[in-house]
Amino acid sequence: MRRSEAVQVVIYDAPTVASSGSGCGCGCGHHGHDHPEDEDPMAKISMEFQARALALTLEGAFPGRVRVEYINVLQDPRGPSLPQTAVLCAGAYPTPLVYLNGRGRFAGALPVERIREEVARILETD
């Protein structure tokens, strides 16, 4: 990567109606058992909002050297042609998928500190 190019971070998400905060993802209506999202406050924040926060964090750490894009594959016009859509809809990996410079790096969460470390490593090797 040339010095002038920014690291591309793309978050592919396929949120479901159940995970949008309108009920229980398992279909129980929150009756009779615990849910992981009850223990994790980030689970109640939309992935799109988390992606915006990540963009601000990375911009602060690496001004002008990182671009973050959030793609809801179920709503984005590019969705049907993206290979990530098939992967997410098949349940092969949990949502979201996080790609750095076109390579899949994380699935199932948005680990901000680990993403920051990977971006730093990429920028150091350019």
C-alpha positions in Angstrom: 0.0 0.0 0.0 1.3 3.4 -0.9 1.6 6.0 1.9 -1.2 8.1 0.4 -3.7 5.3 0.5 -6.0 4.8 3.5 -6.8 1.5 5.2 -10.3 0.4 4.2 -12.5 -1.0 7.0 -15.8 -2.4 5.8 -18.4 -3.7 8.2 -21.0 -6.0 6.6 -24.1 -6.5 8.6 -27.4 -8.3 8.1 -29.5 -7.2 11.0 -32.7 -9.1 11.6 -36.0 -7.8 12.9 -35.5 -9.7 16.1 -32.1 -8.2 16.8 -33.3 -4.6 16.2 -34.4 -4.3 19.8 -38.1 -5.2 19.3 -38.1 -8.5 21.2 -36.1 -11.5 21.9 -33.9 -12.9 19.1 -34.8 -16.5 20.2 -38.5 -15.7 19.8 -39.3 -16.2 23.5 -40.4 -12.6 24.2 -37.9 -12.5 27.1 -39.8 -15.1 29.2 -38.0 -17.6 31.4 -34.3 -17.4 30.5 -31.3 -15.1 30.3 -30.0 -13.6 27.1 -26.4 -12.6 26.3 -27.5 -9.2 25.1 -28.8 -8.5 28.6 -25.3 -8.7 29.9 -23.6 -6.8 27.1 -24.7 -3.1 26.9 -23.2 -2.9 23.3 -25.6 -5.6 22.1 -28.4 -3.0 22.4 -26.6 -0.4 20.2 -27.1 -0.8 16.5 -24.1 -2.0 14.5 -24.4 1.0 12.2 -24.0 3.3 15.3 -21.1 1.2 16.5 -19.5 1.5 13.1 -19.8 5.3 13.3 -18.1 5.3 16.7 -15.4 3.0 15.3 -14.8 5.5 12.4 -14.4 8.4 14.9 -12.0 6.3 17.1 -9.9 5.3 14.1 -9.9 8.8 12.7 -8.6 10.1 16.0 -5.9 7.5 16.1 -4.9 7.7 12.4 -6.1 11.0 11.0 -6.9 10.8 7.3 -5.5 7.3 7.0 -8.5 5.1 7.6 -11.9 4.9 5.8 -14.8 3.0 7.5 -17.9 1.9 5.7 -20.9 0.2 7.1 -23.0 -1.9 4.7 -26.4 -3.4 5.6 -26.4 -6.2 3.0 -30.2 -6.5 3.3 -30.8 -2.9 2.3 -27.8 -1.7 0.3 -28.4 -1.9 -3.5 -25.0 -3.7 -3.8 -26.2 -6.4 -1.3 -27.4 -9.0 -3.8 -24.1 -9.0 -5.6 -21.8 -9.1 -2.5 -20.4 -12.5 -1.5 -20.7 -11.4 2.1 -24.5 -11.4 1.7 -24.5 -15.1 0.9 -22.2 -15.9 3.8 -24.3 -14.0 6.3 -27.6 -15.2 5.1 -26.4 -18.8 5.1 -25.4 -18.4 8.7 -21.8 -19.5 7.9 -20.5 -16.7 10.1 -22.2 -14.5 12.7 -22.9 -10.9 11.8 -21.1 -8.5 11.4 -18.2 -9.4 9.1 -15.3 -7.0 9.4 -12.9 -6.6 6.4 -9.6 -4.7 6.4 -8.4 -3.8 2.9 -10.6 -6.5 1.3 -9.6 -9.3 3.7 -12.0 -10.8 6.2 -10.6 -10.3 9.7 -13.4 -10.6 12.3 -16.8 -12.0 12.6 -19.6 -11.8 15.2 -18.5 -8.6 16.9 -16.8 -5.2 16.4 -13.7 -5.5 18.5 -12.6 -1.9 18.4 -9.2 -2.3 20.1 -8.2 -5.3 17.9 -9.3 -3.5 14.8 -7.2 -0.5 15.9 -4.2 -2.7 16.4 -4.6 -4.4 13.0 -4.9 -1.0 11.3 -1.7 0.2 13.1 0.1 -3.0 11.9 -1.1 -2.4 8.3 0.0 1.2 8.4 3.4 0.3 9.8 4.1 -2.2 7.0 3.3 0.3 4.2 
